[in-house]
Amino acid sequence: MAKRKSNANASTELSDDSGASSGNESDDSTPSLINVDFDFFAPSPDVDLIALKRLLRQLLYSDADLFDLHPVAELVLDSSKADGVGSCIKVDGEESDPYSIIAVLNLNLHKDSPTLKPLLQYFIKKSKSNSDLHSILSSIPSGSITSGPQVGLVVSERLLNMPVQTQAPMYRMLGEEMQQAVSQGKPYKFTHLLLLSKLYVAPSISSNPKGSKKKKKNGKSAASRDADDMDVDELAGLSQAGLLPFHPEDSFILRHALASVTYPFDNAANRKQDDPLEFGLDQRGGMMLFEASKLESMVKTMEECCI
């Protein structure tokens, strides 16, 4: 059953210059926009399992092979259905694949489960370069679900060409659903929330001397162009210069982060920096930890910037 429909249709550009008509062409001859209705649904274990596994592989990139993601996806969907926490976006009805999904798992509750324990150990290892983040994550294995930091893993991923405007409503609903779950005695009273991110190393201009900056931007996905167009201050806090998030909303989340870290993927192929013969983007992983009490203000920032 649909949760709610987006208040406004999303418009997707077909061409950068389609709005400019030639002298003999009618403005109505070639439409430049397509209106799409995005419907919000509760994630379904029966329908969304395969799509969620694909999105998890996209998020974890080459390191996805280090984990058995099938039970992870099952745990995410089963928990979401049982507790009523989480949303996904579809355009062709409830039985279609989700284009975007968000849910949350209690790391303290599942710290010893064979499903989530390998991921938790991975997060702890990758957080070593940030003492604050590492300290909180390292406390989970020996902690309890009643004392110490209570960390929720926000599982949030979407297709790269999904409009960023769809993300603020998803995070807002997540916060409301967690509050409702807490009022029902369910384990969603977190002190902190952990989000995974994926970034890429911005190609240097010198590696493409024949292409202008504008041409390089036009060749990227809409999400990458949005990230390039952001003010430099919005990307402050990334641990390495020259890194850009695949999802523009990650830079707004970063503003409210208590701690963050970026890291190379373990299974990434060796690359020669600035080698024009290298194919594809140099991708990195990232984690952002923020206080759960800051979720509402984070959503407001996203709404102000993205809607």
Secondary structure as the mmCIF struct_conf table of DSSP 4:
data_model
#
loop_
_struct_conf.conf_type_id
_struct_conf.id
_struct_conf.beg_label_comp_id
_struct_conf.beg_label_asym_id
_struct_conf.beg_label_seq_id
_struct_conf.end_label_comp_id
_struct_conf.end_label_asym_id
_struct_conf.end_label_seq_id
STRN STRN1 ALA A 2 LYS A 5
BEND BEND1 ASN A 7 ALA A 8
STRN STRN2 ALA A 10 GLU A 13
BEND BEND2 LEU A 14 LEU A 14
TURN_TY1_P TURN_TY1_P1 ASP A 16 GLY A 19
BEND BEND3 ALA A 20 ALA A 20
TURN_TY1_P TURN_TY1_P2 GLY A 23 ASN A 24
BEND BEND4 GLU A 25 GLU A 25
TURN_TY1_P TURN_TY1_P3 ASP A 27 ASP A 28
BEND BEND5 SER A 29 THR A 30
STRN STRN3 LEU A 33 VAL A 36
HELX_LH_PP_P HELX_LH_PP_P1 ASP A 37 PHE A 38
STRN STRN4 ASP A 39 PHE A 41
TURN_TY1_P TURN_TY1_P4 PRO A 45 VAL A 47
BEND BEND6 ASP A 48 ASP A 48
HELX_RH_AL_P HELX_RH_AL_P1 LEU A 49 LEU A 60
HELX_RH_3T_P HELX_RH_3T_P1 TYR A 61 LEU A 66
BEND BEND7 PHE A 67 PHE A 67
HELX_RH_AL_P HELX_RH_AL_P2 LEU A 69 ASP A 83
TURN_TY1_P TURN_TY1_P5 GLY A 84 GLY A 84
STRN STRN5 SER A 87 LYS A 90
BEND BEND8 VAL A 91 ASP A 92
TURN_TY1_P TURN_TY1_P6 GLU A 94 GLU A 95
BEND BEND9 SER A 96 SER A 96
HELX_LH_PP_P HELX_LH_PP_P2 ASP A 97 PRO A 98
BEND BEND10 TYR A 99 TYR A 99
STRN STRN6 SER A 100 ASN A 106
TURN_TY1_P TURN_TY1_P7 LEU A 107 ASP A 112
BEND BEND11 SER A 113 SER A 113
TURN_TY1_P TURN_TY1_P8 PRO A 114 LEU A 116
HELX_RH_AL_P HELX_RH_AL_P3 LYS A 117 LYS A 126
TURN_TY1_P TURN_TY1_P9 SER A 127 SER A 129
HELX_RH_AL_P HELX_RH_AL_P4 SER A 131 SER A 138
TURN_TY1_P TURN_TY1_P10 SER A 139 SER A 142
BEND BEND12 ILE A 145 GLY A 148
STRN STRN7 VAL A 151 ARG A 158
TURN_TY1_P TURN_TY1_P11 LEU A 160 ASN A 161
BEND BEND13 MET A 162 MET A 162
HELX_RH_3T_P HELX_RH_3T_P2 VAL A 164 THR A 166
HELX_RH_AL_P HELX_RH_AL_P5 GLN A 167 SER A 183
TURN_TY1_P TURN_TY1_P12 GLN A 184 GLY A 185
BEND BEND14 PRO A 187 PRO A 187
BEND BEND15 THR A 191 THR A 191
STRN STRN8 HIS A 192 VAL A 201
HELX_LH_PP_P HELX_LH_PP_P3 ALA A 202 SER A 204
HELX_RH_3T_P HELX_RH_3T_P3 ILE A 205 SER A 207
BEND BEND16 ASN A 208 ASN A 208
TURN_TY1_P TURN_TY1_P13 PRO A 209 LYS A 210
BEND BEND17 GLY A 211 GLY A 211
HELX_RH_AL_P HELX_RH_AL_P6 LYS A 213 ASN A 218
TURN_TY1_P TURN_TY1_P14 GLY A 219 GLY A 219
BEND BEND18 LYS A 220 LYS A 220
HELX_RH_AL_P HELX_RH_AL_P7 ALA A 222 ASP A 229
BEND BEND19 MET A 230 MET A 230
HELX_RH_3T_P HELX_RH_3T_P4 VAL A 232 LEU A 235
TURN_TY1_P TURN_TY1_P15 ALA A 236 GLY A 237
BEND BEND20 SER A 239 GLN A 240
TURN_TY1_P TURN_TY1_P16 ALA A 241 GLY A 242
STRN STRN9 LEU A 243 PRO A 245
BEND BEND21 PHE A 246 HIS A 247
TURN_TY1_P TURN_TY1_P17 PRO A 248 PRO A 248
HELX_RH_AL_P HELX_RH_AL_P8 GLU A 249 ARG A 255
TURN_TY1_P TURN_TY1_P18 HIS A 256 HIS A 256
BEND BEND22 LEU A 258 LEU A 258
STRN STRN10 ALA A 259 PRO A 264
TURN_TY1_P TURN_TY1_P19 ASP A 266 ASN A 267
HELX_LH_PP_P HELX_LH_PP_P4 ALA A 268 ASN A 270
TURN_TY1_P TURN_TY1_P20 GLN A 273 ASP A 274
TURN_TY1_P TURN_TY1_P21 PRO A 276 LEU A 277
BEND BEND23 GLY A 280 GLY A 280
STRN STRN11 GLN A 283 GLU A 291
HELX_RH_3T_P HELX_RH_3T_P5 ALA A 292 LYS A 294
HELX_RH_AL_P HELX_RH_AL_P9 LEU A 295 CYS A 306
#
